[in-house]
């Protein structure tokens, strides 16, 4: 049963990405909040911008 739940979750996340409602990194990173109050996704995106600039 837990494997089915994980499969359903993964298919739902994939559908969001396919519909361009979210990015892959956005749905695969948990919405954890760091010490600064930012989500781990926000921290990740900020670091990605720093790398590309």
C-alpha positions in Angstrom: 0.0 0.0 0.0 2.7 2.6 0.8 4.3 2.0 -2.6 0.9 2.9 -4.2 0.7 6.1 -2.3 4.2 7.1 -3.4 3.4 6.3 -7.0 0.2 8.3 -6.9 2.1 11.3 -5.4 4.8 11.0 -8.0 2.3 10.9 -10.8 0.5 14.0 -9.4 3.8 15.9 -9.2 4.7 14.8 -12.7 1.3 16.1 -13.9 2.0 19.5 -12.4 5.3 19.7 -14.2 3.8 18.5 -17.5 1.1 21.2 -17.2 3.8 23.8 -16.5 2.2 24.7 -13.2 5.4 23.9 -11.3 9.1 23.2 -12.1 10.7 19.8 -11.4 12.9 21.3 -8.7 9.9 22.9 -7.1 7.9 19.7 -6.7 10.8 17.5 -5.8 12.2 19.8 -3.0 10.2 19.6 0.1 8.7 22.7 1.4 10.9 22.8 4.4 11.7 26.2 6.1 15.2 27.0 7.0 16.6 29.1 9.8 16.1 32.3 7.8 12.4 31.6 7.3 12.8 30.9 3.6 11.8 27.6 2.1 14.5 25.3 0.9 13.1 25.8 -2.6 13.6 29.6 -2.4 17.2 29.1 -1.1 17.9 26.7 -3.9 16.5 29.1 -6.6 18.5 32.0 -5.1 21.7 30.0 -5.3 21.0 28.9 -8.9 20.6 32.6 -9.9 23.9 33.4 -8.2 25.6 30.7 -10.2 24.3 31.9 -13.6 25.1 35.5 -13.0 
